[in-house]
Amino acid sequence: MGDFNAVLQPHEREGSISQTLFRGDQAFKSCINQTSLMDMGYNGAPFTWRRGNLFERLDRALVSYDWCVRFPDASLSHLNPLKSDHTPILIRFFANMSAQTYCRPFRFEAAWMTHKEFPTLIRNVWNANEGWNQRINHMKHSLLEWNKSTFGNVFFTKRKLLRRLNGITTKLLQGPNRFLEKLQMELWTELDKILKTEEIIWFQKSRCKWLRMGDKNTRFFHGTTIARRRRNKVFKLLNENGDWMEQLAKLERMVTTFYRTIFTDEGHMEPFSLTNVFPRLNEDELSTLETPISNGEIHNAVKSMSGFKAPGPDGLQAVFFKSQWDIVGNAVCKLIHEIEAVPSRVADINETLIVLVPKTENVSSLKQMWPISLCNVSYKILTKVLANRLRQVMEKLVHPNQCSFIPNRQSKDNIIIFQEVIHSMRYKSGAKGWMAIKIDLEKAYDRLKWDFVKDTLRDIGLPAQLVNIIWACISSPRMRMLWNGETLDESRCSSGRSDLSIPFRPMYRETLPTYHQGG
C-alpha cells in the first residue's frame, strides 16, 4: 500500500499527451502479474495525485489471494486531498458495522442435493396440502433447520477431518496399526465427498459460466466469488449536488428514490390505435396461441433454463426445479394452469429483486450501474412458456429491418447494412445529401408506459386471454432493491421493464415510427 509512481491502465492518467503506458508503467504491471497480486480497487475520486492539469492514480493497495480470503469485506477509499499533491487513501478492513446486522435472505444451496436424505425431505414438505407461497416458505424453513441439524457446516467438517487425518498420519509414522489404517481410508473417503460438496458450493457462488466443475477448482471458484463481490460492492457515491455520500442509510435512500422515480409513471397517455401497423394473424396461428398450456410446454421451459442463474426473492434457482421435477413438477404445472385461468393470480409470484451491476471498474454515480431484474423461477417459467409461443409468430409480425430477439435473424445483418449505407454516404455526390441520426433514449425500456404496451398488444390482434395474462405479468410486479447484499424497502412499479417485455421490444420499435408519422 502506498505511492507506486506508476499506473496500470491508460485511463488512470488524464491530461497527458500520450494515451499509452510508459515503460515504468508496463514494468509495474508485469511485476503485479508475476507475483499474482490484485489491485484492491477504490471508492471515491478516480485520481490520487495532481500536478497542474495532469491527474494520475499513483497510490493504491496490492493484495494477495490469501489476504482477500482473510478480509473479504475490506475496502479502500480515496479521501479528500489535503496540502499534499497526493490524496490520502484509507483501508477499512470491515464494512460498515450497521450493514452487518441485517439477516441475509434465503439462498438455495446446490450442495444440499448431494445428501441422500434431501429427496425425502423435499417429498415430505412438498406433498403438504398448501398454496404455492406457503409451500415455498415451509420448504425454506425446513431446509434451514435440516441444514443445521443434519447437513452441517461443510467447511467446519473439512477442517475437522483434516485434523483427524493429520493425527492418524503422525501415529502411523511411529509404526503400523491396522485399526488406524482402516480408519484413515474411511476418513479419506469422507473427505473426498466433502471436497466435492465444497467445490459445488463455490461453483454456485462464483456464477462462472465458461468453466465446468472438474478436479480441485475450489481455489479458482473461491477467488472468482471474492473478486465478483468486491467489484459489485459500492460504499461511496456522488449525489445530485456532486457531494460524496458514504453513510449507509443515505446511500440506501438515494438508491431507492432514484429507481422509484424511474419506475413511476409520470403522467397519463392518450390511448391510440394503429390497426394497420402489424400483419393479421391467420386462424391457424391464432388457434396455436389460444390452445391451453400443456404440461409438456411447462417442462420444456424448465429444461431450457440455465440451472445456476442468480435467484429471485424466493432464493430458489432453476437447478432445484430441474433436479426435483418428479417431486415438484405437478405443483408447478398446477400453478401455471391456475394463472392461465385467473391471470391476476400471477401477482402472488411476481416479485423482483433489482441488483445494480457496475458498468465501469469504479463507479461514482448510479447512472454508471445496470439495474438487473431477478425474478422468481416460478414466474420465469410462465413467461418463458408465453415467449416460446409468441416466438412462432414474431417473425411475421416484425418488419425485416428489426433483428434483435427475432428467431432466424441476426443483429450483425444490420451492422453490415449500416456499413454499406455509410460507405454510400461517403462517396455520394449531388445537390442533395444524406444524413444519419443516432437516437439514444436514456433508460428507454425502464420508462416505457404500460398503456402503450397494452395498446400495442391489442393492435397486434393477439387472443384476449393471452393479452390478459401478459398484462397481468407486466402490471403486477413488486420491486425491492438489493444493495450490497441487503434487501431494501418494497416499491410498486407503474411503468418500465418486466421479464416478459423483452420478447416484445421489436414490436414496440415497430409501432413507434408509425405512431410518430401519425402524429
MOZI-V167403 format. One record per backbone hydrogen bond with DSSP energy under -1.0 kcal/mol. CO is the residue of the C=O (numbers start at 1). NH is the residue of the N-H. If there is no record, write none. Layout:
CO:NH
CO:NH
//
This chain:
2:60
9:12
10:13
12:57
14:55
22:26
23:27
24:28
25:29
26:30
27:31
28:32
29:33
30:34
31:35
32:37
38:63
43:78
48:87
49:56
51:54
54:51
55:14
56:48
56:49
58:4
60:2
61:40
63:38
64:68
65:69
66:70
67:71
71:74
75:92
76:43
77:90
85:50
88:79
90:77
92:75
96:99
97:100
109:112
110:113
111:114
112:115
115:118
117:121
118:122
119:123
120:124
121:125
122:126
123:127
125:128
128:130
131:135
132:136
133:137
134:138
135:139
136:140
137:141
138:142
139:143
140:144
141:145
142:146
143:147
144:148
145:149
146:150
146:151
147:152
153:157
154:158
155:159
156:160
157:161
158:162
159:163
160:164
161:165
162:166
163:167
164:168
165:169
166:170
167:171
168:172
169:173
171:174
177:181
178:182
179:183
180:184
181:185
182:186
183:187
184:188
185:189
186:190
187:191
188:192
189:193
190:194
191:195
192:196
193:197
194:198
195:199
196:200
197:201
198:202
199:203
200:204
201:205
202:206
217:221
218:222
219:223
220:224
221:225
222:226
223:227
224:228
225:229
226:230
227:231
228:232
229:233
237:245
239:242
243:239
245:237
247:251
248:252
249:253
250:254
251:255
252:256
253:257
254:258
255:259
256:260
257:261
258:262
259:263
261:264
263:494
263:495
274:277
282:286
283:287
284:288
285:289
286:290
287:291
294:298
295:299
296:300
297:301
298:302
299:303
300:304
302:305
306:309
307:319
312:315
315:108
317:320
318:322
319:323
320:324
324:327
324:328
325:329
328:332
329:333
330:334
331:335
332:336
333:337
334:338
335:339
336:340
337:341
338:342
342:345
343:346
344:347
345:348
346:349
349:351
350:478
352:480
353:374
354:482
355:372
357:370
364:238
365:368
366:369
368:359
370:357
372:355
374:353
376:380
377:381
378:382
379:383
380:384
381:385
382:386
383:387
384:388
385:389
386:390
387:391
389:392
390:393
390:394
393:397
394:398
399:402
403:406
406:409
410:413
411:415
412:416
413:417
414:418
415:419
416:420
417:421
418:422
419:423
420:424
421:425
422:426
423:427
441:444
443:447
448:496
449:453
450:454
451:455
452:456
453:457
454:458
455:459
456:460
457:462
463:467
464:468
465:469
466:470
467:471
468:472
469:473
470:474
471:475
478:352
479:491
480:354
481:488
483:486
486:483
491:479
502:505
504:508
505:509
506:510
507:511
508:512
511:515
512:516
513:517
514:518
515:519
//
